[in-house]
Amino acid sequence: MNEWIEVAPADAIPPLGSRVVRTKNGEIAIFHAGDGRFYALDNKCPHKGGPLSEGIVHDCRVTCPLHNWVLDLRTGEATGADEGRTDTYEVKVEDGTVYLKL
């Protein structure tokens, strides 16, 4: 059964920032991307499991802090010559609050 959980006020996650949510599915990173939207990915890089929430957010991508893999926040896919992906989750903002769908 899919459920929406409350994450945080939208303004608590700064532009180009992130927040980690611990769920029954493990750690999920919520990103506030350069396009103003929010995206959610598993907080593990598909390369070596690096914490994506600690990476640099640029435009609609995040660069893993361990080995500089770049992942598209919209799809979870690695970009460039790297291959792999991480799971994505649906996010919505209602009344100034960010929600995550599990």
N, C-alpha and C positions, 0 to 999 in steps of 0.2 A: 504494500500500500504506500503510495506516495504521499508525503506530507510536507507542508511548508513550515519552516522554523524561522523565528525572528533572529536576525543576526545582530544588527546595530542600527543606530540612526545613520542615515546616509552621510551626514556631514562629519561623522566620527571616523570615516575612512577617507583620508585626503586624496585629492587627485593624484594619480600615479602612485598610490599607496596600496596597502593590502592589510588584511586581517585574517587570522587563522581561527577556524571554527572546528572544535573537536566534536565529532558526531559518531553515530553507530557505524558509519561507513569509513571511519578514520578521519585524519586531518584533511580539511578542505580549506583552500585559500580563496578568499574573496578579493578581487582586484577592482580598483576604480581606475578604469582605463583612460587614455588620452581622448577618446571620443565622448567621455562623460558617462558612459555606461558602466555597469558592474558585471563582472564575469566570475565564474567559480570553476576551479580546477582542483584535482587531487593535489595535495601539497608535496608531491614527489615527482621530480624530473624522471622521465623514462630512461635516461642514460644511466645514472648511478644513484638515483633516489634523493638528489639534492633538494633542500627546502625551497621550493619556488617562491614562497611568501617572503623570503629574504633577498630575492633577486631584484633587479632593476626593471621597473615597468616603463615602457616607452611605446607610445601610440597604443596599439592593441596587442602588444607582445610583452613577454617577460623573459629576461635573460637569467638563466640559472646561475647562482653564485658560485657553484663548484667548478664547472667546466665550460661556461659560456654558451651552453645550448640555448637557442632562442625558440620559444613556443608561442604559437598564436593563441591568444586568450579566447577567441571565438570558437576555435575547433579543437584545441589541445594538441594540435599537430606541430612537430618540430619543423623549423624552416631551414632554408639553405640546403647544405649537403647532408645534414643530420636526418636520421629517420627514426620515427617513433612517435608515440602520442601518449597523453595522459587523459583520464576521464574528465569530462566537463559536466556541469550541473546547471540547471535553470535557476536564474536569479530574477527577482522583481523588486521594484521600489514602489511602495504604497504609503501615502501620507508621510513621506520623509523617512521611512524605515525600510531597510534592506531585508529581504526574505530569501531563503535558500530552499529549494525543493529537493528533498531526498528521495 
